């Protein structure tokens, strides 16, 4: 179907590019792109893809807009606070370009349903904030043969790669295995607000190139960006023949969820509620050692008295600082990192480590509402 | 031999915030040994007990990936330490 007069007017600057023209614009209109994570990366990617006339845009995010998001998540404004990101994003994109269709998926991606969801799209842009989601999306894309444009950020640094099944490596070829909690995310480590703006627009660029068939995509290449030095570096990344999902003898043939923190915990890790820990601490002489595994700045914002700060990333080589007896209690913001710390401590011979379930957020909710939590 | 080592952001806590440091050695193993002497604990974040590069880390000499610690490093090379990032 040819472009309407309204579309010709809207996309005039694209039509002037001989590399895109009417044929490219029609390809964009026919394209269905799924954006996983309507956050720092997903915001600019979604805005530019909507503006470019990408015909169907899906937004996956189960979260709601928080005031701390607005420093970088330009898809939202202050009036959207508290709204579901997928819904608020859909309204913003529809206002930007009523010619396109935007689908809000206000859900958490899980192994069950991920294939059915992705099957309705031609290309996936990953800007999620969890490694487990990144692996889930990668595996689903490999299985379905969908191109994936993936970026990630940390403080002042970003990474970008385009994965096209059959034409280059996948995310697991680059990083065969990684676990959430071992690498700090934006909430824990901080991020320069404009950083995802750079990486997210590069993702949109790659998506448009793949859809229109213009240029050379970033396949088999890892691009890194250092905002402080304003430097890009490029690295060659090859497909691994032993890759668990796209290799010659794949062991992952269906999407799978990461083990739940509770299930991942080895036998011997105790689970402690905030109220139970409060009662234990009141015993004074028998109070357990407290190990807070959050980043130093989170610890500085507020922590339990007598807690020792050993960030999770440093724990493997600082395990000697954890008392072997006394039932050390591991603490983080919401209980995920501390559960990994418990598992590490248990393996290192710490007797009966305990995890503060729900972390400092649970402590603030159930024990001490005045407790500041970063 | 003197080389430049660019350190992934999640490991800056070991290098007093420095993203770029000078390293010495003729192989990746020697360069990482040099780093470990000056920034204790940093090697363990990249390399496991069996001397394998951890699966969430990638090491490159200039733009080429180093799959093991025997990779040669020449004067003026840049060793890049890349870490899987989760932020979005």
Contacts between the chains, C-beta under 8 A, distances in Angstrom:
chain1	res1	chain2	res2	distance
A	37	B	88	4.7
A	39	B	88	4.9
A	40	B	87	7.5
A	40	B	88	6.1
A	41	B	88	4.8
A	42	B	88	7.0
A	126	B	88	7.7
A	127	B	88	4.3
A	128	B	88	5.0
A	129	B	86	6.1
A	129	B	87	5.8
A	129	B	88	4.0
A	130	B	86	5.9
A	131	B	56	8.0
A	131	B	84	6.4
A	131	B	86	4.6
A	134	B	86	7.1
A	151	B	88	7.6
A	152	B	84	7.5
A	152	B	85	3.8
A	152	B	86	6.3
A	152	B	87	5.8
A	152	B	88	6.4
A	153	B	85	6.3
A	153	B	87	4.3
A	153	B	88	6.8
A	154	B	8	8.0
A	154	B	9	4.7
A	154	B	10	6.2
A	154	B	83	8.0
A	154	B	85	4.4
A	154	B	86	7.8
A	154	B	87	5.0
A	155	B	9	4.8
A	155	B	12	8.0
A	156	B	9	6.7
A	157	B	8	7.3
A	157	B	9	4.4
A	157	B	85	7.1
A	158	B	85	7.6
A	159	B	82	7.4
A	159	B	85	5.7
A	174	B	58	6.7
A	174	B	84	7.8
A	175	B	55	6.4
A	175	B	56	5.2
A	175	B	58	7.2
A	175	B	84	4.1
A	176	B	55	4.2
A	177	B	55	3.9
A	177	B	56	6.5
A	178	B	55	6.7
A	178	B	56	3.3
A	178	B	84	4.2
A	178	B	86	7.9
A	179	B	56	7.6
A	180	B	86	6.4
A	182	B	56	6.7
A	183	B	10	5.5
A	183	B	56	6.8
A	183	B	83	6.4
A	183	B	84	6.1
A	183	B	85	6.4
A	183	B	86	5.4
A	184	B	10	6.2
A	184	B	86	8.0
A	185	B	86	4.9
A	185	B	87	5.0
A	186	B	87	4.1
A	186	B	88	7.4
A	189	B	9	7.8
A	189	B	10	7.3
A	189	B	87	7.3
A	191	B	87	5.9
A	196	B	88	7.2
A	222	B	58	7.8
A	222	B	82	7.1
A	224	B	80	7.7
A	224	B	82	6.7
A	226	B	6	8.0
A	226	B	19	6.7
A	228	B	19	6.8
A	229	B	19	7.2
A	229	B	20	7.7
A	233	B	6	7.7
A	233	B	63	7.5
A	233	B	80	6.5
A	234	B	63	6.2
A	235	B	58	7.7
A	235	B	60	5.0
A	235	B	63	5.2
A	235	B	64	7.8
A	235	B	65	6.8
A	235	B	80	6.9
A	235	B	82	7.3
A	236	B	63	5.9
A	236	B	64	6.4
A	236	B	65	6.8
A	237	B	58	7.9
A	237	B	65	6.8
A	238	B	65	7.3
A	296	B	13	7.9
A	311	B	13	7.2
A	313	B	10	6.5
A	313	B	13	7.4
A	313	B	45	6.9
A	314	B	13	7.2
A	314	B	41	6.8
A	316	B	44	6.1
A	316	B	45	7.8
A	317	B	40	7.9
A	317	B	41	4.3
A	317	B	44	5.1
A	318	B	41	7.7
